[in-house]
Amino acid sequence: MSVEALIITLLIGGIAGWLAATVMRGRGLGIVGNIVVGILGAFLASFLLPRIGIVIGGGWLGAIIHAFIGAVILLFLISLIKRA
């Protein structure tokens, strides 16, 4: 992964983490935590979603949607672990 791709993934992950925390009210982890979850969700989604056959176009919007899906899944899993 090039430096440019890494920076773009971090940016998109930050946006996706903020969006996911907004959608999943009460399950956020604060600003920094949500950005970290978004970044991890972006990596998770970029690895997992194409493998299971989910491809949502390309470009910035497709990348944000992929990262958003990954961040929502990650926030959901974290909330299940925190509840247990």
C-alpha positions in Angstrom: 0.0 0.0 0.0 1.4 3.3 -1.0 1.6 6.3 1.3 -1.1 8.1 -0.7 -3.4 5.1 -0.4 -2.7 5.0 3.4 -3.5 8.7 3.9 -6.7 8.4 1.8 -7.8 5.3 3.8 -7.2 7.2 7.1 -9.2 10.2 5.9 -12.1 8.0 4.6 -11.9 6.0 7.8 -12.2 9.1 9.9 -15.2 10.3 8.0 -16.8 6.8 8.2 -16.2 6.6 11.9 -17.9 9.9 12.5 -20.9 8.9 10.4 -21.2 5.5 12.0 -21.2 7.0 15.5 -23.8 9.4 14.4 -26.1 6.6 13.0 -25.5 4.3 16.0 -26.4 6.7 18.8 -25.3 5.7 22.3 -22.6 3.4 20.9 -19.9 5.9 20.1 -16.5 6.0 21.7 -15.8 9.7 21.6 -14.2 11.6 18.8 -10.9 9.9 18.8 -12.4 6.5 19.4 -14.9 6.9 16.6 -12.1 7.9 14.2 -10.0 4.9 15.2 -13.1 2.6 14.7 -13.7 4.2 11.3 -10.1 3.6 10.2 -10.2 0.0 11.4 -13.6 -0.4 9.8 -12.2 0.9 6.5 -9.5 -1.7 6.6 -12.0 -4.4 7.7 -14.4 -3.5 4.9 -11.7 -3.2 2.2 -10.6 -6.7 3.1 -13.9 -8.4 3.9 -16.6 -7.0 1.7 -15.0 -7.8 -1.7 -14.4 -11.4 -0.5 -18.1 -11.9 0.2 -19.1 -10.3 -3.1 -20.3 -6.9 -1.9 -18.9 -4.2 -4.2 -20.4 -0.7 -4.1 -18.8 1.1 -7.0 -15.6 3.0 -6.9 -14.3 6.5 -6.1 -14.6 8.4 -2.9 -18.3 7.7 -2.3 -17.9 4.0 -2.7 -14.9 4.0 -0.4 -16.8 6.0 2.2 -19.8 3.6 2.0 -17.5 0.6 2.4 -15.7 2.1 5.4 -19.1 3.2 6.9 -20.4 -0.4 6.7 -17.2 -1.7 8.3 -17.3 0.9 11.0 -21.0 0.1 11.8 -20.2 -3.6 12.1 -17.2 -2.8 14.3 -19.2 -0.5 16.6 -21.9 -3.1 16.8 -19.4 -5.8 17.8 -17.8 -3.5 20.4 -21.2 -2.6 21.9 -22.0 -6.4 22.2 -18.6 -7.0 24.0 -19.1 -4.0 26.3 -22.6 -5.2 27.2 -21.5 -8.7 28.1 
